[in-house]
Amino acid sequence: MKYFRSTLTLFIIFSVFVSLSGEGVEHETSTGVEFAYYFDENEGYGQTGGFVAPDYSPVNTSSGFTPAADDYSATEARALGSGWGAVELQAYLKHKITLPALKGDNDLVTDNNVRLNFALYASPVAAYSRVSATITPIAFMKIDMGGMAGTGWNASLFNGMGNNIDGEIDESSFSGVVTELFTAVTLQFDLAAFIPGEWTHIVSFVNAKFLYSHYSTEEAKEGNPWQWLADEGENLNGWEFKGSYFLGYQMPLVLDTVGFLVETSQLIGPNRQLSAMAGEDGDLSTTPDNGWGSDFISVTFGPLANFSFDEHHSLAVLVQFKSEIDYTDDSIFNQFYQNRIFEDTFVKFYRVAMAYNYKF
């Protein structure tokens, strides 16, 4: 891991110096705002599997809370739902440097390049930066590697970061640093490469990403989960695999792209085996032997549309659904998610997201 970080750092520094005087080098700077609204729901309480519609009537323990085991006390109880949902807002500044590299005369390699990506993000509860390098060795493939570092603070209603100890989130500001390292491969296809024309751009891509996340506190190093960017506080130091799959159509219009995006996320490595959905005996019908679901694969999917108003202004709109864990009704009220018991999965309305981008 240390070798990977050192190699990436040296590569980026070298490439930046080359970019200052290189011929054919392109620079692009952009800024923008990302906003998302998350629908409220009661996490599948009262039903088994299926589709769960948005619900803005929170359920609390007065609806009936039976501890799942002796060590699950009613003092840990939580309400299901907020009554209004949730929002996400952040602004960013990005700069890209594209350097010609690994080029040849063949159509498959004539546009090969190396792109350096620098980004700064700021939200009401956190600030972080991302640095990455994207290598295009052949027209249908991209290789990415990079990292992120950031910190957060408490902002009254929202909390940027903190340890999750038995369901209680530490709300201390600037309590540590969250870092990520990743490597990814993208395979892409455009029908217009075989059938040229403005109206033949049927496009698709498949992205496989391996991500290592780390929170610098001692509690996180000991295996406790943590919160980042006011999320559910279920992050763990360790590896994840994230997949992205897109099929779309590009047009020479203001609405220049429409398509369907599917994203998956799952823990890998030791964290995946912490508490499997089927429990130790491997039988999903046995309760309460089932675990909380460390091996669960989350699937997010929905339509995407992008509007390019001119060469400077663009807006992306995304509507998404998501699969979630349906916990047993007698464990779902436990404040700490690792004290809940997997029963089934359900699909919910997840969010509406918008990203406005201004390119200089």
C-alpha positions, 0 to 999 in steps of 0.5 A: 500500500505504501509503495502504491501511494509513493508511486502514484504521488511521484507519477502525478508530480512528474506529469504536472511538471511535464504539462507546464511546457508540453505540446498538445497539452489541454487544460480544463477547469470547471466548477459546479454544485451537486444537490440530492434529495433523499426520500423518507421511508421506514426501512421496510418495517412491517413487510417482508421484501418487495417495493417500499414506497416513500413514507413520511410518518416516522415509526417509533418504539410505541409501535412495538419493540421486542428486544431480539436478545438479552443484550438488545435493550430498549434504551437502544431504540431508534425511530424509523424515518425522519418525517422529511427525508434528507438532503445533500449539497456540495460545491466543487472546483476541478481541473484536468490536464490531458497529456498525449501519451502512448499514441499511434496511427491505428484508430484504437490508439490515435487518441491515447492520453494520460489525464490528471484530475484535481478536485476540491469539494466543500459541503456544509459539514466537510471539505476534501480533495481528490487527485487521480490519474486516468490512462487511456491505453486503447480507445475502449479502455481507461485505467484510473488510480487516485486518492482522497483526503478530507475532514469534517465537523459538526453543524448542528443538524448534520455531522460531517464525521465521527466514530459510531460506537454502539449506535452513538455517533461522536460529534466532535469536529475535526476528529480525524482524517478520512482517506481513500485510495482506489484503482479502477478499470473502465471498458467503454463502447460507442456504436458511432465508432463503427457507424459514423454519424451524429445520431448513431451514438449508442454508448455504454460502459462498465466500470470496476473499482476497488476502493480502500477507505480509512478513518484515522481514529483509534476506534476505527482502527480497532474495527468500529464503524464511522460516519462520513458526510452525515451518512448512516455511520456504517463505514468500516476501514477496509476494502470495497468493490464498486461497479458501475454499468451504463447504457445510453444514447447521445444526441446533437440536442440540448438534451444530449444524453439519456440512459440507464445507470446501475451501481453496485457496492459491497464489502470485500476482504475480512469485513465481508465475513463479519456477520453474513446474512445467512449467519454461521449455519448458512440457513437464511430461514433460521432466525436469529442466527442470521447476521446483520448483512456484512455480505450484502450487495447494495444495488442502485439503479435509475434513469439519467439525463444530461443537458448541455446548454452551451459549451460552458453550462451543463446539468445532469439529472439522476433519479434512483432506486436502491435495494436495502436490507429488511431487518426483522421487526423485532430487531429493526429498532436497535440503534446500532446496525450491527445489533439488527438481524437480516430477514430479506431485501427490499427496493425503495425510491432512493433519491433525485440528484442534480449536478450543475457544471460550469466549464471555463 
